[in-house]
Amino acid sequence: MRVLIQRVRQAQVHVDSQTVGRIDHGLLLLTGIGQGDTPEVVRKMAQKVAGLRIFSDEQGKFNLSLLDVQGGALVVSQFTLFADARKGRRPNYLGAAPPDLASSLCAQFARDLAEAGVAPVATGQFGAHMLVTLVNDGPVTIWLDSAEESRNSTE
């Protein structure tokens, strides 16, 4: 699982000129589900995201989490996070999970964030052509990869 996290003042996603998800301050979570990802991987990533201290405290230090600032999360599925462009000019997406599994686990990620205490949690529309707009706050952008997380936890 890969999540590109952007701290935002606001973010929204549109499908066919309709707003399908919107948050004010919080995190835009571009979310890719990979081959071999499981519900347990998704749950751990949701907990990591909810507790990640990337919001500033009164002294301007990154000491506060999404839960601490009572921010929202906008989860947008993005299989292209698994693009492999090492060969040729056309990326392949063989590392991305099949759509049925990816849709289910992406929805679970949103539910797990809500169960961790994040509110509101909004989503895009899986498989749709989406237009995402955001006001990046900082800017702060962070990359999480469950494969790297599991490697780091065993070292």
Secondary structure, DSSP 8 states (H G I E B T S, - for coil): -EEEEEEEEEEEEEETTEEEEEESSEEEEEEE-BTT--HHHHHHHHHHHHH---EE-TTS-EEE-TTTTT-EEEEEE-GGGG-B-SSSSS-B-TTB--HHHHHHHHHHHHHHHHHTT---EEE--TTS--EEEEEEEEEEEEEEEHHHHHHHHH-
